[in-house]
Amino acid sequence: MTFVAYNCQNLIWRRGFLLALIFLLMLSFPVPAKAQTALRIAATVNDEMISIFDVNARMTLAIYLSKLANTEETRRRMAPQILRGIIDDKLKMQAAKRQGVTVTQAELAKGMRNWEQRSGLSKGGTSNLARRLGIDKSVIADQVETLAAWRKLLHSKYLSSIQFSDREIDDILAEEESRRGQPEYLVSEIYLPFNSGKNSAEILSLADRLIKQVRDGAPFAALARNFSQSPTAAIGGSLGWVRLGELPAQMDQVIQRLGSNTLSAPIRTLNGVYILNVSNKRAIEPFVERSSEPATVTIYQVHFDLPAASPAGAREIAETNAATIGAEAKSCADMESLGKKFGSPLSGSPGKLKVSQLSPLIQGAISGLPKLTASPPIAISGGILIVMVCDRADPAVKKIDRPTLRRKIRTRLINERLNLAARQFLRSLRRAAIVDVRI
């Protein structure tokens, strides 16, 4: 057995050696691995073990949530991101334990339910999912516990020191009023850093593949959670509502060119690559409060299968059938009936979903689409879709007064400064950590 030890910052973020080791590791032990192999040590973080089993289990879950093909190539390319995530989680939990921060059973149960909702699972569905994937439920529970402990640690460590004056809030309030009517954009991000100059081409290639996955129907938020190296990864890459001037000029230019429900091409910067997803656009209204509850829809889709080896004329037949359904369907019951007649077994209703959970392609198709009206045919990888909105629920809107707006500004400032402190704290933990990789 060989032994390799580096400072964590050098190992993960400055050198490419670990990536090669992990690639070999993933390719050497297919899933499911034998028990004796699975329990071998892949790495240690400050003497705490990460086994090959841990890496493979986290990878299996990430692939499922990202709706990627569970292939050797996918696993090889995901290995660096998966390892970074596990190492960061170890560092966060170690820091929380040193400060005596714990997560109660009630907090863990609440976190698990929130995770299930984000993942589109019914209450208690985590156990069934874990069994289906052949992983232990603790793989999910440990991630949820780490996120809860990290948040509690940040609040205990930094919240009391965050201060700002009434004058600062007054200035922000005045700026809000001056920008009334200007556009703001609901933006999410995926950030893929360059580990060294040598891997920039590979990172750009990964960005292209992620964009293709989203356009083929994979949820942007799931890909962000599993691939992005930005702090926003924990919340699906969401940057919230963004105004021009709040992001670097290069990104502002991209956002201005994108319409609603639009995905950017890879945006190369000095340190890495960004993918931006603009899911909505609106005019700034400082004294209007929109519910934090997301917009939801219930849709019915009819799918027409068009594999690569389809016979000549298959696309024309599918498009004709899609047009027939679009003309005849006046309700979701009609869509179901006609779907059984013309569509593939993939036709049906996924139930009530957050609009943000839909792919940009579907979001674009239903944006402005009246209820109980079939969409035009949508070309997807391997087929055609038409969709109908059976029901739609938009966030509630209400007017607010000046004191309420001041409280909202205060909360936003606190969150921004907590996020900044979190990034700096995690960087310091990485610099101080000792990571050993053993193969």
Contacts in CASP RR format, 6 or more apart in sequence:
PFRMAT RR
TARGET T0000
AUTHOR 0000-0000-0000
METHOD contacts of the structure
MODEL  1
MTFVAYNCQNLIWRRGFLLALIFLLMLSFPVPAKAQTALRIAATVNDEMI
SIFDVNARMTLAIYLSKLANTEETRRRMAPQILRGIIDDKLKMQAAKRQG
VTVTQAELAKGMRNWEQRSGLSKGGTSNLARRLGIDKSVIADQVETLAAW
RKLLHSKYLSSIQFSDREIDDILAEEESRRGQPEYLVSEIYLPFNSGKNS
AEILSLADRLIKQVRDGAPFAALARNFSQSPTAAIGGSLGWVRLGELPAQ
MDQVIQRLGSNTLSAPIRTLNGVYILNVSNKRAIEPFVERSSEPATVTIY
QVHFDLPAASPAGAREIAETNAATIGAEAKSCADMESLGKKFGSPLSGSP
GKLKVSQLSPLIQGAISGLPKLTASPPIAISGGILIVMVCDRADPAVKKI
DRPTLRRKIRTRLINERLNLAARQFLRSLRRAAIVDVRI
1 438 0 8 1.000
1 439 0 8 1.000
2 438 0 8 1.000
2 439 0 8 1.000
3 436 0 8 1.000
3 438 0 8 1.000
4 17 0 8 1.000
4 21 0 8 1.000
4 436 0 8 1.000
4 437 0 8 1.000
4 438 0 8 1.000
5 434 0 8 1.000
5 435 0 8 1.000
5 436 0 8 1.000
5 437 0 8 1.000
6 15 0 8 1.000
6 17 0 8 1.000
6 18 0 8 1.000
6 435 0 8 1.000
6 437 0 8 1.000
7 431 0 8 1.000
7 433 0 8 1.000
7 434 0 8 1.000
7 435 0 8 1.000
8 45 0 8 1.000
8 87 0 8 1.000
8 91 0 8 1.000
8 430 0 8 1.000
8 431 0 8 1.000
8 432 0 8 1.000
8 433 0 8 1.000
8 434 0 8 1.000
8 435 0 8 1.000
9 430 0 8 1.000
9 431 0 8 1.000
9 433 0 8 1.000
11 17 0 8 1.000
11 18 0 8 1.000
11 435 0 8 1.000
11 437 0 8 1.000
12 18 0 8 1.000
12 83 0 8 1.000
12 84 0 8 1.000
12 87 0 8 1.000
12 195 0 8 1.000
12 430 0 8 1.000
12 435 0 8 1.000
13 193 0 8 1.000
13 195 0 8 1.000
13 430 0 8 1.000
14 195 0 8 1.000
14 196 0 8 1.000
15 195 0 8 1.000
15 196 0 8 1.000
16 195 0 8 1.000
16 196 0 8 1.000
16 198 0 8 1.000
16 199 0 8 1.000
18 80 0 8 1.000
18 83 0 8 1.000
18 437 0 8 1.000
19 79 0 8 1.000
19 80 0 8 1.000
19 195 0 8 1.000
19 199 0 8 1.000
21 437 0 8 1.000
21 439 0 8 1.000
22 42 0 8 1.000
22 55 0 8 1.000
22 79 0 8 1.000
22 80 0 8 1.000
22 83 0 8 1.000
22 437 0 8 1.000
23 76 0 8 1.000
23 79 0 8 1.000
24 439 0 8 1.000
25 42 0 8 1.000
25 52 0 8 1.000
25 55 0 8 1.000
25 79 0 8 1.000
25 439 0 8 1.000
26 55 0 8 1.000
26 56 0 8 1.000
26 59 0 8 1.000
26 75 0 8 1.000
26 76 0 8 1.000
26 79 0 8 1.000
27 72 0 8 1.000
27 75 0 8 1.000
27 76 0 8 1.000
29 37 0 8 1.000
29 38 0 8 1.000
29 52 0 8 1.000
29 56 0 8 1.000
30 72 0 8 1.000
31 56 0 8 1.000
31 59 0 8 1.000
31 60 0 8 1.000
31 75 0 8 1.000
32 38 0 8 1.000
32 56 0 8 1.000
32 134 0 8 1.000
33 52 0 8 1.000
33 53 0 8 1.000
33 56 0 8 1.000
37 52 0 8 1.000
38 51 0 8 1.000
38 52 0 8 1.000
38 53 0 8 1.000
38 56 0 8 1.000
39 51 0 8 1.000
39 52 0 8 1.000
39 53 0 8 1.000
40 51 0 8 1.000
40 52 0 8 1.000
40 438 0 8 1.000
41 49 0 8 1.000
41 50 0 8 1.000
41 51 0 8 1.000
41 52 0 8 1.000
41 438 0 8 1.000
42 50 0 8 1.000
42 51 0 8 1.000
42 52 0 8 1.000
42 54 0 8 1.000
42 55 0 8 1.000
42 83 0 8 1.000
42 437 0 8 1.000
42 438 0 8 1.000
42 439 0 8 1.000
43 49 0 8 1.000
43 50 0 8 1.000
43 83 0 8 1.000
43 87 0 8 1.000
43 435 0 8 1.000
43 436 0 8 1.000
43 437 0 8 1.000
43 438 0 8 1.000
44 50 0 8 1.000
44 435 0 8 1.000
44 436 0 8 1.000
44 438 0 8 1.000
45 87 0 8 1.000
45 90 0 8 1.000
45 91 0 8 1.000
45 94 0 8 1.000
45 433 0 8 1.000
45 434 0 8 1.000
45 435 0 8 1.000
46 90 0 8 1.000
46 91 0 8 1.000
46 94 0 8 1.000
46 433 0 8 1.000
46 434 0 8 1.000
47 434 0 8 1.000
48 90 0 8 1.000
48 94 0 8 1.000
50 83 0 8 1.000
50 86 0 8 1.000
50 87 0 8 1.000
50 90 0 8 1.000
54 86 0 8 1.000
54 139 0 8 1.000
55 79 0 8 1.000
55 82 0 8 1.000
55 83 0 8 1.000
55 86 0 8 1.000
57 135 0 8 1.000
57 136 0 8 1.000
57 139 0 8 1.000
58 82 0 8 1.000
58 85 0 8 1.000
58 86 0 8 1.000
58 139 0 8 1.000
59 75 0 8 1.000
59 78 0 8 1.000
59 79 0 8 1.000
59 82 0 8 1.000
60 70 0 8 1.000
60 133 0 8 1.000
60 134 0 8 1.000
60 135 0 8 1.000
61 133 0 8 1.000
61 135 0 8 1.000
61 139 0 8 1.000
61 140 0 8 1.000
62 78 0 8 1.000
62 82 0 8 1.000
62 225 0 8 1.000
62 226 0 8 1.000
63 69 0 8 1.000
63 70 0 8 1.000
63 74 0 8 1.000
63 75 0 8 1.000
63 78 0 8 1.000
64 70 0 8 1.000
64 129 0 8 1.000
64 133 0 8 1.000
65 119 0 8 1.000
65 222 0 8 1.000
65 225 0 8 1.000
65 226 0 8 1.000
66 213 0 8 1.000
66 218 0 8 1.000
66 219 0 8 1.000
66 222 0 8 1.000
66 223 0 8 1.000
66 226 0 8 1.000
66 227 0 8 1.000
67 213 0 8 1.000
67 217 0 8 1.000
67 218 0 8 1.000
67 219 0 8 1.000
67 222 0 8 1.000
68 74 0 8 1.000
68 78 0 8 1.000
68 213 0 8 1.000
68 218 0 8 1.000
77 206 0 8 1.000
77 209 0 8 1.000
78 226 0 8 1.000
78 227 0 8 1.000
80 195 0 8 1.000
81 226 0 8 1.000
81 227 0 8 1.000
81 229 0 8 1.000
82 226 0 8 1.000
84 229 0 8 1.000
87 433 0 8 1.000
87 435 0 8 1.000
88 426 0 8 1.000
88 430 0 8 1.000
89 142 0 8 1.000
89 143 0 8 1.000
89 146 0 8 1.000
91 426 0 8 1.000
91 429 0 8 1.000
91 430 0 8 1.000
91 433 0 8 1.000
92 146 0 8 1.000
92 149 0 8 1.000
92 150 0 8 1.000
92 153 0 8 1.000
92 426 0 8 1.000
92 429 0 8 1.000
93 145 0 8 1.000
93 146 0 8 1.000
93 149 0 8 1.000
93 150 0 8 1.000
94 429 0 8 1.000
95 150 0 8 1.000
95 153 0 8 1.000
95 425 0 8 1.000
95 429 0 8 1.000
96 102 0 8 1.000
96 149 0 8 1.000
96 150 0 8 1.000
96 152 0 8 1.000
96 153 0 8 1.000
99 153 0 8 1.000
99 156 0 8 1.000
99 157 0 8 1.000
101 149 0 8 1.000
101 152 0 8 1.000
101 153 0 8 1.000
101 156 0 8 1.000
102 149 0 8 1.000
103 145 0 8 1.000
103 148 0 8 1.000
103 149 0 8 1.000
103 152 0 8 1.000
107 148 0 8 1.000
108 141 0 8 1.000
108 144 0 8 1.000
108 145 0 8 1.000
108 148 0 8 1.000
111 144 0 8 1.000
111 147 0 8 1.000
111 148 0 8 1.000
112 124 0 8 1.000
112 126 0 8 1.000
112 140 0 8 1.000
112 141 0 8 1.000
112 144 0 8 1.000
113 123 0 8 1.000
113 124 0 8 1.000
114 144 0 8 1.000
115 126 0 8 1.000
115 140 0 8 1.000
115 143 0 8 1.000
115 144 0 8 1.000
116 122 0 8 1.000
116 123 0 8 1.000
116 124 0 8 1.000
116 125 0 8 1.000
116 126 0 8 1.000
118 221 0 8 1.000
119 129 0 8 1.000
119 222 0 8 1.000
120 353 0 8 1.000
120 357 0 8 1.000
121 129 0 8 1.000
126 137 0 8 1.000
126 140 0 8 1.000
126 141 0 8 1.000
127 137 0 8 1.000
129 140 0 8 1.000
130 136 0 8 1.000
130 137 0 8 1.000
130 139 0 8 1.000
130 140 0 8 1.000
147 234 0 8 1.000
150 422 0 8 1.000
154 418 0 8 1.000
154 421 0 8 1.000
154 422 0 8 1.000
154 425 0 8 1.000
155 418 0 8 1.000
157 421 0 8 1.000
157 425 0 8 1.000
158 417 0 8 1.000
158 418 0 8 1.000
158 421 0 8 1.000
159 414 0 8 1.000
159 418 0 8 1.000
162 413 0 8 1.000
162 414 0 8 1.000
162 417 0 8 1.000
162 418 0 8 1.000
164 410 0 8 1.000
164 413 0 8 1.000
168 413 0 8 1.000
169 406 0 8 1.000
169 409 0 8 1.000
169 410 0 8 1.000
169 413 0 8 1.000
172 409 0 8 1.000
172 413 0 8 1.000
173 286 0 8 1.000
173 402 0 8 1.000
173 405 0 8 1.000
173 406 0 8 1.000
173 409 0 8 1.000
176 284 0 8 1.000
176 286 0 8 1.000
176 405 0 8 1.000
176 409 0 8 1.000
177 286 0 8 1.000
179 243 0 8 1.000
179 284 0 8 1.000
179 286 0 8 1.000
180 283 0 8 1.000
180 284 0 8 1.000
180 285 0 8 1.000
180 286 0 8 1.000
181 283 0 8 1.000
181 284 0 8 1.000
181 285 0 8 1.000
182 243 0 8 1.000
182 244 0 8 1.000
182 283 0 8 1.000
182 284 0 8 1.000
183 243 0 8 1.000
183 244 0 8 1.000
183 281 0 8 1.000
183 282 0 8 1.000
183 283 0 8 1.000
183 284 0 8 1.000
184 241 0 8 1.000
184 242 0 8 1.000
184 243 0 8 1.000
184 281 0 8 1.000
184 282 0 8 1.000
184 283 0 8 1.000
184 284 0 8 1.000
185 241 0 8 1.000
185 242 0 8 1.000
185 243 0 8 1.000
185 255 0 8 1.000
185 258 0 8 1.000
185 278 0 8 1.000
185 280 0 8 1.000
185 281 0 8 1.000
186 240 0 8 1.000
186 241 0 8 1.000
186 242 0 8 1.000
186 278 0 8 1.000
186 279 0 8 1.000
186 280 0 8 1.000
186 281 0 8 1.000
186 282 0 8 1.000
187 238 0 8 1.000
187 239 0 8 1.000
187 240 0 8 1.000
187 241 0 8 1.000
187 242 0 8 1.000
187 247 0 8 1.000
187 255 0 8 1.000
187 276 0 8 1.000
187 277 0 8 1.000
187 278 0 8 1.000
187 279 0 8 1.000
188 220 0 8 1.000
188 221 0 8 1.000
188 224 0 8 1.000
188 232 0 8 1.000
188 236 0 8 1.000
188 237 0 8 1.000
188 238 0 8 1.000
188 239 0 8 1.000
188 240 0 8 1.000
188 276 0 8 1.000
188 277 0 8 1.000
188 279 0 8 1.000
189 224 0 8 1.000
189 228 0 8 1.000
189 230 0 8 1.000
189 232 0 8 1.000
189 237 0 8 1.000
189 239 0 8 1.000
189 274 0 8 1.000
189 275 0 8 1.000
189 276 0 8 1.000
189 277 0 8 1.000
190 207 0 8 1.000
190 210 0 8 1.000
190 220 0 8 1.000
190 223 0 8 1.000
190 224 0 8 1.000
190 227 0 8 1.000
190 228 0 8 1.000
190 230 0 8 1.000
190 237 0 8 1.000
190 274 0 8 1.000
190 275 0 8 1.000
191 228 0 8 1.000
191 229 0 8 1.000
191 230 0 8 1.000
191 272 0 8 1.000
191 273 0 8 1.000
191 274 0 8 1.000
192 203 0 8 1.000
192 206 0 8 1.000
192 207 0 8 1.000
192 227 0 8 1.000
192 228 0 8 1.000
192 229 0 8 1.000
192 272 0 8 1.000
192 273 0 8 1.000
192 274 0 8 1.000
192 275 0 8 1.000
193 203 0 8 1.000
193 229 0 8 1.000
193 271 0 8 1.000
193 272 0 8 1.000
194 200 0 8 1.000
194 203 0 8 1.000
194 271 0 8 1.000
194 272 0 8 1.000
194 273 0 8 1.000
200 268 0 8 1.000
200 272 0 8 1.000
203 272 0 8 1.000
203 273 0 8 1.000
204 266 0 8 1.000
204 268 0 8 1.000
204 273 0 8 1.000
206 227 0 8 1.000
207 266 0 8 1.000
207 273 0 8 1.000
207 275 0 8 1.000
208 266 0 8 1.000
210 223 0 8 1.000
210 227 0 8 1.000
210 275 0 8 1.000
211 263 0 8 1.000
211 265 0 8 1.000
211 266 0 8 1.000
211 275 0 8 1.000
213 223 0 8 1.000
214 220 0 8 1.000
214 223 0 8 1.000
214 263 0 8 1.000
214 277 0 8 1.000
214 359 0 8 1.000
214 360 0 8 1.000
215 263 0 8 1.000
215 359 0 8 1.000
215 360 0 8 1.000
215 361 0 8 1.000
215 381 0 8 1.000
216 359 0 8 1.000
216 380 0 8 1.000
216 381 0 8 1.000
217 359 0 8 1.000
217 361 0 8 1.000
217 362 0 8 1.000
217 380 0 8 1.000
218 359 0 8 1.000
219 357 0 8 1.000
219 358 0 8 1.000
219 359 0 8 1.000
220 236 0 8 1.000
220 237 0 8 1.000
220 263 0 8 1.000
220 277 0 8 1.000
220 356 0 8 1.000
220 359 0 8 1.000
220 360 0 8 1.000
221 236 0 8 1.000
221 237 0 8 1.000
221 238 0 8 1.000
221 356 0 8 1.000
221 357 0 8 1.000
222 236 0 8 1.000
224 230 0 8 1.000
224 232 0 8 1.000
224 233 0 8 1.000
224 236 0 8 1.000
224 237 0 8 1.000
225 233 0 8 1.000
225 234 0 8 1.000
225 236 0 8 1.000
225 237 0 8 1.000
226 233 0 8 1.000
227 233 0 8 1.000
228 236 0 8 1.000
228 237 0 8 1.000
230 237 0 8 1.000
231 419 0 8 1.000
231 422 0 8 1.000
231 423 0 8 1.000
231 426 0 8 1.000
232 238 0 8 1.000
232 239 0 8 1.000
239 247 0 8 1.000
241 282 0 8 1.000
242 255 0 8 1.000
243 284 0 8 1.000
244 252 0 8 1.000
244 255 0 8 1.000
244 256 0 8 1.000
245 252 0 8 1.000
247 255 0 8 1.000
248 269 0 8 1.000
250 267 0 8 1.000
250 269 0 8 1.000
251 267 0 8 1.000
251 274 0 8 1.000
251 276 0 8 1.000
254 264 0 8 1.000
254 267 0 8 1.000
254 276 0 8 1.000
255 276 0 8 1.000
255 278 0 8 1.000
258 264 0 8 1.000
258 276 0 8 1.000
258 278 0 8 1.000
259 278 0 8 1.000
259 281 0 8 1.000
260 278 0 8 1.000
260 279 0 8 1.000
260 280 0 8 1.000
260 281 0 8 1.000
260 363 0 8 1.000
260 364 0 8 1.000
260 367 0 8 1.000
261 278 0 8 1.000
261 279 0 8 1.000
261 280 0 8 1.000
261 360 0 8 1.000
261 363 0 8 1.000
261 364 0 8 1.000
261 367 0 8 1.000
262 277 0 8 1.000
262 278 0 8 1.000
262 360 0 8 1.000
263 275 0 8 1.000
263 276 0 8 1.000
263 277 0 8 1.000
263 360 0 8 1.000
264 274 0 8 1.000
264 275 0 8 1.000
264 276 0 8 1.000
264 277 0 8 1.000
264 278 0 8 1.000
266 273 0 8 1.000
266 274 0 8 1.000
266 275 0 8 1.000
267 273 0 8 1.000
267 274 0 8 1.000
267 275 0 8 1.000
267 276 0 8 1.000
277 360 0 8 1.000
279 355 0 8 1.000
279 356 0 8 1.000
279 360 0 8 1.000
279 363 0 8 1.000
286 405 0 8 1.000
287 399 0 8 1.000
287 400 0 8 1.000
287 401 0 8 1.000
287 402 0 8 1.000
287 405 0 8 1.000
288 397 0 8 1.000
288 398 0 8 1.000
288 399 0 8 1.000
288 400 0 8 1.000
289 397 0 8 1.000
289 398 0 8 1.000
289 399 0 8 1.000
289 400 0 8 1.000
289 404 0 8 1.000
289 408 0 8 1.000
290 395 0 8 1.000
290 396 0 8 1.000
290 397 0 8 1.000
291 395 0 8 1.000
291 396 0 8 1.000
291 397 0 8 1.000
292 395 0 8 1.000
293 395 0 8 1.000
293 396 0 8 1.000
294 354 0 8 1.000
294 355 0 8 1.000
294 356 0 8 1.000
294 395 0 8 1.000
295 354 0 8 1.000
295 355 0 8 1.000
295 356 0 8 1.000
295 392 0 8 1.000
295 393 0 8 1.000
295 394 0 8 1.000
295 395 0 8 1.000
296 352 0 8 1.000
296 353 0 8 1.000
296 354 0 8 1.000
296 355 0 8 1.000
296 392 0 8 1.000
296 393 0 8 1.000
297 352 0 8 1.000
297 353 0 8 1.000
297 355 0 8 1.000
297 358 0 8 1.000
297 366 0 8 1.000
297 389 0 8 1.000
297 390 0 8 1.000
297 391 0 8 1.000
297 392 0 8 1.000
297 393 0 8 1.000
298 349 0 8 1.000
298 351 0 8 1.000
298 352 0 8 1.000
298 353 0 8 1.000
298 389 0 8 1.000
298 390 0 8 1.000
298 391 0 8 1.000
298 392 0 8 1.000
299 349 0 8 1.000
299 350 0 8 1.000
299 351 0 8 1.000
299 353 0 8 1.000
299 358 0 8 1.000
299 362 0 8 1.000
299 366 0 8 1.000
299 387 0 8 1.000
299 388 0 8 1.000
299 389 0 8 1.000
299 390 0 8 1.000
300 332 0 8 1.000
300 335 0 8 1.000
300 336 0 8 1.000
300 348 0 8 1.000
300 349 0 8 1.000
300 387 0 8 1.000
300 388 0 8 1.000
300 390 0 8 1.000
301 335 0 8 1.000
301 347 0 8 1.000
301 348 0 8 1.000
301 349 0 8 1.000
301 350 0 8 1.000
301 385 0 8 1.000
301 386 0 8 1.000
301 387 0 8 1.000
301 388 0 8 1.000
302 322 0 8 1.000
302 325 0 8 1.000
302 335 0 8 1.000
302 338 0 8 1.000
302 339 0 8 1.000
302 342 0 8 1.000
302 343 0 8 1.000
302 347 0 8 1.000
302 348 0 8 1.000
302 385 0 8 1.000
302 386 0 8 1.000
302 387 0 8 1.000
303 343 0 8 1.000
303 344 0 8 1.000
303 346 0 8 1.000
303 347 0 8 1.000
303 348 0 8 1.000
303 383 0 8 1.000
303 384 0 8 1.000
303 385 0 8 1.000
304 318 0 8 1.000
304 321 0 8 1.000
304 322 0 8 1.000
304 342 0 8 1.000
304 343 0 8 1.000
304 344 0 8 1.000
304 383 0 8 1.000
304 384 0 8 1.000
304 385 0 8 1.000
305 343 0 8 1.000
305 344 0 8 1.000
305 346 0 8 1.000
305 382 0 8 1.000
305 383 0 8 1.000
306 314 0 8 1.000
306 315 0 8 1.000
306 318 0 8 1.000
306 382 0 8 1.000
306 383 0 8 1.000
306 384 0 8 1.000
307 382 0 8 1.000
308 382 0 8 1.000
315 384 0 8 1.000
318 383 0 8 1.000
318 384 0 8 1.000
319 377 0 8 1.000
319 384 0 8 1.000
321 342 0 8 1.000
321 343 0 8 1.000
322 342 0 8 1.000
322 377 0 8 1.000
322 384 0 8 1.000
322 386 0 8 1.000
323 377 0 8 1.000
324 338 0 8 1.000
324 342 0 8 1.000
325 335 0 8 1.000
325 338 0 8 1.000
325 339 0 8 1.000
325 342 0 8 1.000
325 374 0 8 1.000
325 386 0 8 1.000
326 374 0 8 1.000
326 386 0 8 1.000
328 334 0 8 1.000
328 338 0 8 1.000
329 335 0 8 1.000
329 338 0 8 1.000
329 374 0 8 1.000
329 388 0 8 1.000
330 372 0 8 1.000
331 372 0 8 1.000
332 349 0 8 1.000
332 372 0 8 1.000
332 388 0 8 1.000
332 390 0 8 1.000
335 374 0 8 1.000
335 388 0 8 1.000
336 347 0 8 1.000
336 348 0 8 1.000
336 349 0 8 1.000
339 347 0 8 1.000
339 348 0 8 1.000
340 347 0 8 1.000
349 390 0 8 1.000
352 391 0 8 1.000
355 363 0 8 1.000
355 366 0 8 1.000
358 366 0 8 1.000
361 378 0 8 1.000
361 380 0 8 1.000
362 378 0 8 1.000
362 385 0 8 1.000
362 387 0 8 1.000
365 375 0 8 1.000
365 376 0 8 1.000
365 378 0 8 1.000
365 385 0 8 1.000
365 387 0 8 1.000
366 375 0 8 1.000
366 387 0 8 1.000
366 389 0 8 1.000
369 375 0 8 1.000
369 387 0 8 1.000
369 389 0 8 1.000
370 389 0 8 1.000
371 389 0 8 1.000
371 390 0 8 1.000
371 391 0 8 1.000
371 392 0 8 1.000
372 388 0 8 1.000
372 389 0 8 1.000
372 390 0 8 1.000
373 388 0 8 1.000
373 389 0 8 1.000
374 386 0 8 1.000
374 387 0 8 1.000
374 388 0 8 1.000
375 386 0 8 1.000
375 387 0 8 1.000
375 388 0 8 1.000
376 386 0 8 1.000
377 384 0 8 1.000
377 385 0 8 1.000
377 386 0 8 1.000
378 384 0 8 1.000
378 385 0 8 1.000
378 386 0 8 1.000
378 387 0 8 1.000
400 408 0 8 1.000
END
